Every structure is written in C-alpha cells, then in structure tokens.
Amino acid sequence: MDLRIFTEPQQGASYDTLLAVAKATEDLGFDAFFRSDHYLAMGDSDGLPGPTDAWITLAGLARETSRIRLGTLMTAGTFRLPGVLAIQVAQVDQMSGGRVEFGLGAGWYEDEHKAYGIPFPKEKFGRLEEQLAIVTGLWGTKPGETFSHHGTHYDLTDSPALPKPTQAKIPVLIGGMGASRTPRLAARYADEFNIPFASLADSERQFGRVREAAQAAGRDADELTYSNALVVCVGKDDAEVARRAAAIGREVEELKENGLAGSPAEVVDKIGRFAEIGSTRFYLQVLDLSDLDHLELISSQVQSQL
C-alpha cells in the first residue's frame, strides 16, 4: 500500500512551504509528493500569498529531493497547449532523474479561468482525449522520427517530438466518476486510475467500470493501479483529531464519513476496507501544510501498520 502526500497550494502556500512539506514527505518514508493544478483559492480562503504554478513547483522540487515520486492530481488540460505540456513534463522528468508521474484532467473551475484570462471551452472532454494522444504520442515517438496529429482541436505537423523523458514510460494518471467516457479513456491511456473524494461504494462501482472498459479494450485490467484521494486528519487522541479538524474548518464526524480521519487505528481500518475493493494507493490530502507533526504521526502510526 503506497501512501502519497497530496497538497492544495491554491488555498495558500508559498514555494518554501511546499518545499518543507516535500522534504518531510521524503524524510518520513512516503512514496510521493503530489499537488493540485489551480490558480484560484476555493471556499473561504484568501489564497495568500497567492498561487504557485504546478510544473514550476515540481521542477524546483525535482532538484531538491532525491527519492520521492512527483506529480499532479490533476494537471488542468485547459491551462497549457499539449505540445508545450509534453516539453514541460519531459524536462521535469529529466530534472528529477526519472521520478515524474503525469495526471491530466479536463479542467473544471471556471472562475480561475476568468480570473487569469484563460479560455474556458464548453467542450473539454474531446480536447482532453486529443491532449492525451498528443502528449503520449510525442513521448513515444522514436528519436529521429517525427510526430503529427491532425484533430478537431489541435494540429501538429512533423514535430521532432523532443525532448524525451528520462523514463521509458512516464506513468499517466486519469481519474473521475464519469460512467462511460472516463473509463474508456483510462483503458486506453492510463497506468493508474484515481478516484477523488468518493465513498467505498462509489469507488467500487467506478473501479468495476474501469476494469470492464480495460477488458473490452483487450487489456488486462490488473495492469492498472487503482487509487483513491481522500482528506486526512489523524490524531493520537480525540482532542488532537478535533484540533486538526478545526484548523482546516471541518467537522470531525464529517471527516470520518468522507475522509481518513480519527485515530491511527481508525484510519488503518478504513484504508483496509478500500484495499478490499482493489485500491492499492492513497493520496492523503493534507490541508494544513504548516503541521508537519501530522505527517510524522501518519508515518509512524499509520504507514508503519501497512
């Protein structure tokens, strides 16, 4: 069972804060550091000191860490042209010595597009499908050959398809709860399928759809990694759980219902229930990035029991 730390920097975090969390992630034995790809805070947060760019952040962390995997849940397809994105991710993979993983989604938060002048197309899924075809196609083109794509949304002609990642195959993550198109896309392109903030029952149902889509595509469904992202709030006693819940503006019972919250034993038990439906990796959404003691407790009292 892999435990990965997942951050939401748009809610308020500088690069130095993210660096401290990433270094703790590495030092405490977690598998990876991931971050969201957003430019605008959500809810009541003022977002200070302001947003940081996902791939610029990961480029810096690539040079400041040595072991952990680095990636996005999920890169917004609306933010970058696919050819440029392929260059950016390949470069960060080189900078990290081959530790990058690439999560790509369609993009959904219209307000941040309005705030920063980013076009927000009405039809995003078709664009996402072409983006995946282009990015993976550029990476997969043999040196000395060229790549072309003539689609509805993007047109590339005789691209040299450079630079190449360090890894022979950068793992691709696709996620979501769509009933038909999302599983089909995952079956074609994904190495990992991720479900964000969903119940056991909904996760089991969606994993089943992805498995069926993989089999229909002639692929072994067990080739994919199945994962969940859930908010985490662990305390050594009830008082500490309550303090951490209050710090992120959440109620304890709601967190226990919808996330991984409570004592280490409670969290281990819930992870075990997700494991029974096929989940082998967890992205622990850490919302209070100043509380590094929280990560130490999870490492020593939760991860050690898995």
Salt bridges, closest charged atoms under 4 A:
ASP2 OD2 - ARG281 NH2 2.92
ASP31 OD2 - ARG4 NE 2.58
ASP37 OD2 - ARG80 NH1 2.78
ASP53 OD1 - ARG80 NH2 3.02
GLU64 OE1 - LYS23 NZ 3.97
GLU101 OE1 - ARG4 NH1 2.84
GLU101 OE2 - ARG69 NE 2.83
GLU110 OE2 - LYS114 NZ 3.99
GLU112 OE2 - HIS38 ND1 2.88
GLU123 OE1 - HIS153 NE2 3.68
GLU129 OE2 - ARG184 NH1 2.89
GLU130 OE1 - HIS149 NE2 2.96
ASP155 OD2 - HIS150 ND1 3.03
ASP191 OD2 - LYS169 NZ 2.57
GLU192 OE1 - ARG281 NH1 2.59
ASP202 OD1 - ARG205 NH1 2.69
ASP222 OD1 - ARG211 NH1 2.84
GLU223 OE1 - ARG219 NE 2.97
GLU240 OE2 - LYS236 NZ 2.64
GLU240 OE2 - ARG243 NH2 3.70
GLU240 OE1 - ARG244 NH1 3.07
GLU254 OE1 - ARG250 NE 2.86
GLU266 OE2 - LYS256 NZ 3.29
ASP269 OD2 - ARG273 NE 3.34
ASP291 OD2 - ARG244 NE 2.55
